[in-house]
Amino acid sequence: MLLKIGQLARRSGLSVRALRHYDDIALLTPSARSDNGYRLYDSADVARLYRIQALRRLDLPLTQIQAMLADGGASLPQVVEQQIASLERQIAQASALHGHLRQLQAQLAERHEPSMDNWLAALERMAASARYFTDAELHTLTTRRQQRNGDNAHLTSTLHDLMGRGVKPDSLEAGALAQSWIAALLDDVGGDEAMLMKLYAMNWNEPTLHMLSGVDRTAMQFISHAMAHRRLAIYAAYCSKAEMVLLRQHYVKQTDAWPILICALRDHLARDTPPASADVQALARQWQALSLAKAAGDPALQAKLRHAFEQESELRVGSGIDAPLIAYVREAVQSL
């Protein structure tokens, strides 16, 4: 049985114009022509049209469909995998947008109409987050913060109180706050040290977020110095009293340089930059210099600190340094 183009159009749900276009680009060429030149389609043509329509449902361009039909569909598994990945990205984007809209809805409910500054600040926060995190990571952040039902306002208030009273980072109060602060951030990122470093980089680099969160670079340094003093107490079990005197003089001074270096190395690790590349090797040299500097230039003390870091999990929590990063840096150093 042969179908004319109008009949095939009605039964397939396509337009005559679309079928003519398929013929023009040799995607679906009718197997026969009538004496007066009308296109005639047989069962094989109908089967091919079915395959074309099935592939079109995957949002593939006609040129790609043509190539796939030519090679017998060999690339179909790869296409399906790509489409699944694309859908997952769309789902993550939709979830992130849903979270942002929920936040704006809450603002409207609590504060009525947000001011122009509030709207712009919300948009700036969204834009800044997109520069540092993938859609899936943003979804994780939003979901976990909603589950925790908090925005760390009480921690920020305590931070401002300590700084306002002139409390030093080496105090017990500052150490306790720093530990709670890092624990809350790690909870937000699901314990992912790489995401924690992205949070640090975003909040360090984006002045707009300083105004939104009330935490500027000075406040961030207060937290990191307080954490450094907590770690010094752990190192005391591995070092002599004379070595601890040296550490107190040099260790905390290097604190501010570490997060930026770790963020840069993690970025290269995520992008699969070869450890032997010039950029990574330059960072590896900085790593070596900082490691020695925090040990007052003493290689023996540097070795003790490295050993303690490997043995004590509390030293690694919130540092942004994990086994994959250590292996990456070690390979870079070996290739110097």
C-alpha positions as CSV (number, residue, x, y, z in Angstrom):
1,M,0.0,0.0,0.0
2,L,1.3,3.4,-1.0
3,L,0.3,6.7,0.6
4,K,0.2,10.1,-1.0
5,I,1.9,12.9,0.9
6,G,-1.4,14.3,2.1
7,Q,-2.5,10.9,3.4
8,L,0.8,10.4,5.2
9,A,0.6,14.0,6.7
10,R,-2.9,13.3,8.1
11,R,-2.0,9.9,9.6
12,S,1.4,11.1,11.0
13,G,0.2,14.4,12.4
14,L,2.8,16.3,10.3
15,S,2.2,19.0,7.8
16,V,2.7,18.5,4.1
17,R,5.2,21.2,4.2
18,A,7.3,19.3,6.8
19,L,7.3,16.2,4.7
20,R,8.4,18.1,1.6
21,H,11.2,19.6,3.7
22,Y,12.3,16.1,4.8
23,D,12.4,15.1,1.1
24,D,14.4,18.3,0.1
25,I,17.1,17.5,2.7
26,A,17.1,13.8,1.8
27,L,16.0,12.8,5.3
28,L,12.8,11.0,4.1
29,T,12.7,10.5,0.3
30,P,9.5,8.7,-1.0
31,S,10.2,5.4,-2.5
32,A,8.0,6.0,-5.5
33,R,6.3,8.7,-7.7
34,S,3.0,8.5,-9.4
35,D,2.7,9.0,-13.2
36,N,1.8,12.6,-12.6
37,G,4.7,13.2,-10.1
38,Y,3.0,12.8,-6.8
39,R,5.2,11.5,-3.9
40,L,4.2,8.0,-2.8
41,Y,5.4,6.4,0.5
42,D,5.6,2.7,1.2
43,S,5.8,0.8,4.6
44,A,9.6,1.2,4.8
45,D,9.2,5.0,4.4
46,V,6.5,5.0,7.1
47,A,8.9,3.0,9.4
48,R,11.7,5.5,8.7
49,L,9.3,8.4,9.5
50,Y,8.4,6.8,12.8
51,R,12.1,6.6,13.7
52,I,12.6,10.3,12.7
53,Q,9.7,11.4,14.9
54,A,11.0,9.3,17.8
55,L,14.4,10.9,17.6
56,R,12.8,14.4,17.3
57,R,11.3,13.8,20.7
58,L,14.9,13.9,22.0
59,D,15.2,17.5,20.6
60,L,17.9,16.4,18.1
61,P,18.5,18.5,15.0
62,L,17.5,17.0,11.7
63,T,21.1,16.8,10.5
64,Q,22.0,14.7,13.5
65,I,19.0,12.4,13.0
66,Q,20.0,12.0,9.4
67,A,23.6,10.9,10.4
68,M,22.2,8.5,13.1
69,L,19.9,6.8,10.6
70,A,22.7,6.5,8.2
71,D,24.9,4.7,10.7
72,G,22.1,2.4,11.8
73,G,21.6,4.2,15.2
74,A,25.0,3.3,16.5
75,S,25.3,6.6,18.4
76,L,21.8,6.4,20.0
77,P,23.1,5.2,23.4
78,Q,25.4,8.2,23.6
79,V,22.7,10.6,22.5
80,V,20.3,9.2,25.2
81,E,23.1,9.6,27.8
82,Q,23.6,13.2,26.7
83,Q,19.9,13.9,26.8
84,I,19.6,12.5,30.3
85,A,22.5,14.7,31.5
86,S,20.8,17.7,29.8
87,L,17.5,16.9,31.6
88,E,19.3,16.5,34.9
89,R,20.8,20.0,34.4
90,Q,17.4,21.4,33.6
91,I,15.9,19.8,36.7
92,A,18.7,21.2,38.9
93,Q,18.2,24.7,37.4
94,A,14.5,24.4,37.9
95,S,15.0,23.3,41.5
96,A,17.4,26.2,42.1
97,L,14.9,28.7,40.6
98,H,12.2,27.2,42.8
99,G,14.4,27.8,45.9
100,H,15.0,31.4,44.9
101,L,11.3,32.0,44.3
102,R,10.5,30.4,47.7
103,Q,12.9,32.8,49.4
104,L,11.4,35.8,47.6
105,Q,7.9,34.6,48.5
106,A,9.0,34.4,52.2
107,Q,10.3,38.0,52.0
108,L,7.0,39.2,50.5
109,A,5.1,37.4,53.3
110,E,7.2,38.7,56.1
111,R,8.1,42.2,54.8
112,H,5.4,42.9,52.3
113,E,7.0,44.4,49.2
114,P,10.8,44.2,49.4
115,S,12.6,47.4,48.6
116,M,14.5,47.9,45.3
117,D,17.7,47.4,47.2
118,N,16.5,44.0,48.5
119,W,15.5,42.9,45.0
120,L,18.8,44.0,43.6
121,A,20.7,42.3,46.4
122,A,18.8,39.1,45.9
123,L,19.6,39.2,42.2
124,E,23.3,40.0,42.9
125,R,23.5,37.0,45.3
126,M,22.0,34.7,42.6
127,A,24.5,36.0,40.0
128,A,27.5,35.7,42.3
129,S,26.5,32.1,43.3
130,A,26.2,31.1,39.7
131,R,29.8,32.2,39.0
132,Y,31.2,29.8,41.6
133,F,28.8,26.9,41.8
134,T,27.2,24.5,39.4
135,D,23.4,24.2,39.3
136,A,23.6,20.9,41.1
137,E,25.8,22.4,43.9
138,L,23.4,25.4,44.2
139,H,20.5,23.0,44.6
140,T,22.4,21.2,47.3
141,L,23.2,24.4,49.2
142,T,19.6,25.6,49.0
143,T,18.1,22.3,50.0
144,R,20.4,21.8,53.0
145,R,19.9,25.3,54.2
146,Q,16.2,24.9,54.1
147,Q,16.4,21.6,56.0
148,R,18.5,23.3,58.6
149,N,15.9,26.1,59.0
150,G,18.6,28.8,59.6
151,D,20.7,31.4,58.0
152,N,23.5,31.5,60.6
153,A,22.2,34.9,61.9
154,H,22.9,33.9,65.5
155,L,26.5,33.0,64.5
156,T,26.9,36.3,62.7
157,S,25.5,38.2,65.7
158,T,28.0,36.4,68.1
159,L,30.9,37.2,65.7
160,H,30.1,40.9,65.7
161,D,29.7,40.9,69.5
162,L,33.1,39.2,69.9
163,M,34.8,41.6,67.5
164,G,33.0,44.6,69.0
165,R,34.3,43.7,72.5
166,G,37.8,43.3,71.2
167,V,38.0,39.6,71.9
168,K,41.2,38.1,70.5
169,P,41.1,35.2,68.0
170,D,43.2,33.0,70.4
171,S,40.5,33.2,73.1
172,L,38.3,30.2,74.0
173,E,35.2,32.2,73.0
174,A,36.6,32.9,69.5
175,G,37.7,29.2,69.1
176,A,34.2,27.9,70.0
177,L,32.5,30.3,67.6
178,A,34.9,29.4,64.8
179,Q,34.3,25.7,65.3
180,S,30.5,26.2,65.2
181,W,30.9,28.5,62.2
182,I,32.8,25.9,60.2
183,A,30.5,23.1,61.3
184,A,27.5,25.1,60.0
185,L,29.1,25.8,56.6
186,L,30.1,22.1,56.3
187,D,26.5,21.2,57.0
188,D,25.4,23.5,54.2
189,V,27.7,21.8,51.7
190,G,27.2,18.3,52.9
191,G,30.7,17.9,54.2
192,D,32.2,18.6,50.8
193,E,35.6,20.4,51.4
194,A,35.8,21.5,47.8
195,M,32.4,23.3,48.0
196,L,33.5,24.8,51.3
197,M,36.4,26.4,49.5
198,K,34.1,27.7,46.8
199,L,32.0,29.3,49.5
200,Y,35.1,30.9,51.0
201,A,36.3,32.2,47.6
202,M,32.8,33.7,46.8
203,N,32.4,35.4,50.1
204,W,36.0,36.7,50.0
205,N,35.8,38.1,46.5
206,E,32.3,39.5,46.3
207,P,31.8,42.9,48.1
208,T,28.1,42.7,47.6
209,L,27.9,39.6,49.7
210,H,29.8,41.4,52.5
211,M,26.9,43.8,52.7
212,L,24.2,41.1,52.5
213,S,25.7,38.7,55.1
214,G,27.4,41.2,57.4
215,V,30.6,39.3,57.1
216,D,33.5,41.1,55.4
217,R,37.1,40.1,54.9
218,T,38.1,41.3,58.4
219,A,35.4,39.1,59.9
220,M,36.5,36.1,57.8
221,Q,40.1,36.6,58.9
222,F,38.9,36.6,62.5
223,I,37.2,33.2,62.0
224,S,40.2,31.7,60.2
225,H,42.7,33.0,62.8
226,A,40.5,31.6,65.6
227,M,40.5,28.2,63.8
228,A,44.3,28.4,63.4
229,H,44.7,28.9,67.2
230,R,42.4,25.8,67.8
231,R,44.7,23.8,65.5
232,L,47.8,25.0,67.4
233,A,46.4,23.3,70.5
234,I,46.2,20.0,68.6
235,Y,49.8,20.4,67.3
236,A,51.1,20.8,70.9
237,A,50.9,17.0,71.3
238,Y,53.4,16.6,68.5
239,C,55.8,19.4,69.2
240,S,58.2,20.5,72.0
241,K,57.5,23.6,74.0
242,A,60.3,25.5,72.1
243,E,58.7,24.4,68.8
244,M,55.3,25.7,70.0
245,V,56.8,29.1,70.8
246,L,58.0,29.2,67.1
247,L,54.7,28.1,65.8
248,R,52.8,30.8,67.7
249,Q,55.0,33.3,66.1
250,H,54.8,32.1,62.6
251,Y,51.9,29.7,62.1
252,V,49.0,32.1,62.3
253,K,50.8,34.7,60.1
254,Q,50.4,32.3,57.1
255,T,46.7,31.6,57.7
256,D,45.3,34.2,55.3
257,A,47.3,33.0,52.3
258,W,46.2,29.3,52.5
259,P,42.5,29.5,51.5
260,I,43.2,31.4,48.3
261,L,46.0,29.0,47.4
262,I,43.8,25.9,48.1
263,C,40.9,27.4,46.1
264,A,43.3,27.9,43.1
265,L,44.6,24.3,43.3
266,R,41.1,22.9,43.7
267,D,40.0,24.7,40.6
268,H,42.9,23.2,38.6
269,L,42.1,19.7,40.1
270,A,38.4,20.1,39.1
271,R,39.4,21.0,35.5
272,D,41.9,18.1,35.3
273,T,44.9,20.4,34.7
274,P,48.0,18.2,34.6
275,P,50.0,18.5,37.8
276,A,53.1,19.1,35.6
277,S,51.6,22.2,34.0
278,A,53.4,25.5,34.7
279,D,50.4,27.0,36.5
280,V,50.0,24.1,38.9
281,Q,53.8,23.9,39.5
282,A,53.8,27.6,40.4
283,L,51.1,26.9,43.0
284,A,52.9,23.9,44.3
285,R,56.0,26.1,44.9
286,Q,53.8,28.4,46.9
287,W,52.5,25.4,48.8
288,Q,56.0,24.4,49.7
289,A,57.0,27.9,50.7
290,L,54.0,28.4,53.0
291,S,54.4,25.0,54.6
292,L,58.0,25.9,55.5
293,A,57.1,29.4,56.5
294,K,54.5,28.3,59.0
295,A,57.1,26.0,60.6
296,A,59.5,29.0,61.0
297,G,61.7,27.7,58.2
298,D,62.5,24.5,60.2
299,P,62.2,21.4,57.9
300,A,62.1,19.1,61.0
301,L,59.2,21.0,62.5
302,Q,57.6,21.1,59.0
303,A,57.7,17.3,59.0
304,K,56.1,17.1,62.4
305,L,53.2,19.3,61.3
306,R,52.7,17.2,58.2
307,H,52.6,14.0,60.3
308,A,50.2,15.6,62.7
309,F,47.9,16.7,59.9
310,E,47.8,13.2,58.5
311,Q,47.0,11.7,61.9
312,E,44.5,14.2,63.3
313,S,41.2,14.4,61.4
314,E,40.2,17.5,63.4
315,L,43.1,19.4,61.8
316,R,41.7,18.6,58.3
317,V,38.1,19.4,59.0
318,G,37.3,22.8,57.3
319,S,40.8,23.2,55.9
320,G,39.7,22.5,52.3
321,I,42.5,19.9,52.1
322,D,41.6,16.3,51.5
323,A,43.3,13.1,50.1
324,P,42.7,13.9,46.4
325,L,44.2,17.4,46.8
326,I,47.2,16.1,48.8
327,A,47.9,13.5,46.1
328,Y,47.5,16.2,43.4
329,V,50.0,18.6,45.1
330,R,52.4,15.8,45.8
331,E,52.4,14.8,42.1
332,A,53.0,18.5,41.2
333,V,55.9,18.8,43.6
334,Q,57.5,15.6,42.4
335,S,57.4,17.0,38.8
336,L,59.1,20.2,39.7
